[in-house]
Amino acid sequence: MSARAEPSSEPTPEPRLGLRERRRNTTRRSLEDAALRLFARDGFDATTVEAIAAEADVSPRTFFRYFAAKDEVLNPDRRARQALLREAVAAAPAGLDDLATAFVALAAVADDLAADREMLLLQRQAVVTSALLRGRTYDVLLSWQHTLTAALADRRGVPHDDLAALSVAAAATGVWQAAIGRWLDAEDTDLGDLLTKACSSLGGRPDGT
């Protein structure tokens, strides 16, 4: 009788996207890039869906297959990155307090964000052109704070209105915004290093030490 094969420890490769899905992703990214360029150059309020579609070489009808309105083009990866934040909080080493856990999780998101500096610069240029976008930026920051609060509370098995989790999330997202702002201001800087320095100002580090 042959020996039973041991289960492989190799990670299962992610399934490859089909051609149709790859084309959809390419079109979506093209629309996002076109919109950000136009928002930064001409201002959000002055940029029309028709102009975005023309810049991306598609029809306005195609635009509306991907987005209900032009403001939805901003922060396209927010949901995926907030999911990453929740996962990083849940996977943080046992024994870390809320503040250290928050820093560990935000460092994981920083690693994912680092490749998108040019896109974030365009977003920031677009935001200053519109009161609507400035309001949306505040809403987005609150959504990050709420996501982190809930993840920290779930980790400790307490309600989502737990004051300690709320306080830590507010402080940590403030540090996060400060680090990103400095990173965008100075080209030859590393987001991870800036996050470490910003975390140290609150007595912590992104590695939890």
Residue, then its C-alpha position, 0 to 999 in steps of 0.5 A: m500500500s502506498a504511503r499517504a501523501e502529505p498535504s502541500s504547504e505551498p499556498t494555493p495560487e489565486p485564480r487568473l482573471g478571465l479576459r472579460e474581467r481583465r478588460r473591465n478592470t482596464t477600462r475602470r482604471s482608465l476611467e479613474d486615471a482620466a477623471l483624476r487628471l481632469f479633476a486636477r487640471d480643470g477642477f472637479d466642478a468643471t469636469t463633465v462625465e462626457a469629458i472623462a469618457a472622451e479622455a478615456d476614449v470610451s462613451p459616456r454610456t460606458f462610464f455609467r456602467y462603472f460609476a453612478a456619478k463622477d464623484e464615485v471615481l475617487n477613492p476606488d480602492r477604499r473598500a478593499r483597503q479597509a478590508l485589509l485594515r480589518e484583516a490586519v487588526a484581526a491578525a495582529p500578534a496577541g498581547l498588543d494593546d489597541l494602539a499598537t494593534a492599530f499601528v500594526a494594521l495601518a502599517a500593512v495598509a501603508d505597504d499597499l498604498a505606497a505604489d499609488r503616490e501619483m494617484l493620491l497627489l492627483q486626488r489631493q489636487a482635485v479635492v482643493t478645487s471643490a467644496l463637495l470633495r472637501g466634504r467627501t474627504y472628511d466623510v472618507l476619513l470618518s469611514w476609516q476611523h469607524t472601520l478601525t474602531a469596529a475592528l479593534a472592538d471586535r478583536r476585544g469582543v466589546p461593543h463598537d461604541d467602546l470608548a477606548a476603541l473610539s479614542v485609539a481609532a481617532a488618534a491613529t487615523g490622525v497620525w495616519q493622515a499626518a504621515i500621508g500628508r508629509w509623504l505627499d509633500a516630499e517626494d524622496t520620503d518613505l511612507g513606512d518610515l514617516l508612519t513610524k515617526a508619527c506613531s512614535s509621537l504617540g508612544g508607539r511603533p507600527d511594529g507594535t514595539 
